[in-house]
Amino acid sequence: MNEDEFRLLDEIEDQHWWFVGKQHILRSLLQRHAPQGRILDLGCGTGGTLRNWMDRHPCFGTDRSELALRICAEKGFDRLVQSDLDAVPFADGAFDTILALDVIEHLDDDVSFVARAAELLGPSGQLILAVPAFQMLWSKHDETFQHRRRYRSAQLRDVVLEAGLIPERLTYTNTLTFPVAMAWRLLSQHTPVGRVAPKHDFWPVPRWLNAALTSAYRIEARALSRVNLPFGVSVVCVARRGDAE
């Protein structure tokens, strides 16, 4: 992402329904899959995820953007490293939980990145990947944020397996907003609306709607603590090393 996108995220991630909802979902998944010890957020951006876990676990973040890390530091995060994603300067086996949230869709070689992340995990460590789902939902938003692709769950499973990890859980998320996202994509792709569509999907919405959408994500997060969901705007994989007991 470029600097304009990082500044946008910093401005809205504390209150925009998409980001607040994303944290509800992540919290539900991590609580079910027992986050352990040292957590590394690969591609930590402006620190929205680090903020939720740094009081309970030793949390580390890495990003290639100097601006993103400067914003993180201003929020009080101090375990930060500027690095390309394929050259993270940590010792093998150093982490118990690694997060790569909305990261690998930016990369030409997603398998190599996941394989490198696997090397950073301890023997019983877990990697949590989140990516945008379904190529048919491709839009200006993907182009603005420099995505290479969107994934079906089977495609994400193949990436994880090829990288030498064992998928422990695979589920779609952001399910409640899927019908609206699909309708908007079809409208944008097949009507003149596409010529004037915004460059990203993080539109400002009325306060009441923001609250309602945030509440919807709380409901989804509770569901994800019990079951996998069959479709959604995103897909998440929880994977472990093949040598884990």
N, C-alpha and C positions, 0 to 999 in steps of 0.2 A: 504494500500500500504506500501511497505517497503522503506527504506531510498534511495536506488538506484533509485526508481521510482520518488520520490520527487525531487532528484537532477536533473534527466532528465527533469522533468517538468519545473523546475526553469531555466534550460539552454535554453529551446526552446519555452516557451509559449509566449514570446513577439513577435516572428516573424514567427513561424510555422503556415502554412495556417489553420490547423485544429483548433488551439486555437484562432487565430485572427478571423477566420470565426465564431467560437462559440460565441465570444463576439459581433459580428455584429448581430447575430440572437437574442441573449439575449437582446441587446439594443432595437431591433425592438419590441420584445415582451413586454418589460417593458415600453417602450414609449406608446404602445397601451393600456396597462393595468394600466397605471398611477401609477408608484411607489410612495409610500407615506412614510413620516416620517422616522422611524428607520428601517434599513435593517439589517437582520442577515443572514450571509452566513454560513450555517451548512456544515462542511467539507470543509473549505475554501482553503485547500491545500496551495500552495505557493503564493496566493494572486492575481492571474490574474483577478478575477472578482472584488474584493474589490477595486483594483486600478481604475476601470472605474466608480465607483459610490461614492467614499469617499469624493470627492470635492462638491458633490451636496446633499448628505444625511448623517446623522449620521450612519456609517456602523460599524458593529461588526462582528467578525469572530471567529469560534471555530473549532478546529481540535484536534484529539488525538495525533498527531505527534508533538513532541517537535521540531524536525528539521524543519517541515513545518512552524511552528509558528515563529521560529527563522528567517527563510528566510523572512517571512512577516514583522517582526519587522525591519529587515535590509532595507526593502523598505519603511519604514516610517509609517507602520500601528501600532497603539497603543491600539486599542480596541479589544484585543485578549484574548481568554480564552482556555486553554488546558483542554479538556474534552472528555470523550466517548460520542458518539452521543446520547446514551439513557439516559444520565445523565447531560444534559446541565444546568448549574447553573444560569438560568435567571428566573425572575418572570413570572407567567402566564400573558398573555395579553401584554407583554412588547414590541412587535414588530408589525409593520404595513406590512412589506414585509419580507418573509423568503425564501431564496434560498437553495435548496438542489440539486445541479447539479452533476450528475454522482456520487451519494452517495448510494441510497437505494439498488442498485444492489449488493453492497458489504455485505449486512446485511442478517442474517438468518430470522429475523422478520421485514419485511418492513412495515407491517401494524402498529405495535406498535410504530415504529419510526415516521411515519407520524402522528399518533394520538398524540404523544408527541409534535411534531412541531405545530399541531393545537392548543394545549393548550397555546403555546407561542404567538399566534396571538391575536391582538386586535379584537373587534367585527366585524370590516369591513376589517380585514387584509386578505392578499393573500399569498398563498404558491405556489412557482414555482418549479416544479420537472422536471428534465431532466434525462433520462435513456437511455442505449443502447437498440436498437430495434431488434426484431426478433431473436429467438433462432437459426434459421438456419444460422445466421451469426456468430455463436460461433467460436472462433479461439484461437490461442496461446495468442493473445492480452488480451482476457478475463481472461485467466489463469494467465498471468503475473500480471495483476492488481487485481487479486483475486476476480473476480466477482462470484456471486452465480447464476445469471440468466440474461437473456435479456427479454424484454417485448414487447408484442403487445399493441396497444393503449387500447384495451378492458381490458387487464390485469391491466394496470396502472389505468384505471378508477375504476376497482373493488377495488384496494388497497385504493384509495382515498375515495371511498364511505364507505368502511368498517371502515376506520379511522374516519368517521364522518364529512368529508368535502364534499362540493358540487363542482364537476368539472365545471368550467366556460368555459374552452377552452382546447381542446385536439388536438394536431397536430403532425405529424411526421416532423422531420427536417433533415438536412444534406441529402436532397433529390437528389441533383445533383451528389453526389458521390456514390449514392446507386448502380447503375449498375456496377461500377468498384469494389466496395466492394463485391457485390454478386459474380462477376466473380472470384475475388481473393480467396474468401472463398471456392468456389467450386473447384478451382484448388488446393488449399491447402489441402482440405479434401479428394480428390479423385485421387490425383496423387502423385508421389514421391516428388513433390515440398514441400509438407507439412513437410517432415523430415528436410528440411533446411530453412524453413520459419523463418523470424525474430520473436523475442519474443514479439514485439509490432508493432503497425502500424505507429508510428511516425518517419518514415524514413526521412532522409535528401533528399531534392529534389533540382534540379537546381533553381536558383533564378527566372528565367522567369516562370517556372512552379508554383513555390510558389506564385508569383504575380497573375498568371492566376487563380489559385484555390481560392485565396483570393477574387478576383473580382467576381468569381462565387458565393461566399457566400454573397457578397453585393447584388447581384441580388436576391438571395433567401430571404435575410432579407427583402428586399422591398416587395416581394410577401407575406411574412408572416405578414406584416402589414395589409394585406387586406383579405387573404384567408388561410384556413387550407390546408395542403399538405397530399396526400393520402398514401405516403410511404416514408421511409428514413432510415438512419442508426441510428437515435435517435428518441425518442418520448418525447414530452413535455406536461405537464399538468399545467394549471393555475387553482388553486382551492381556494375556500373561505369557511369560517366557515358557518355552516348551519344556524346560528342565525343572519347572516349578512342581513341587509335590502336591 
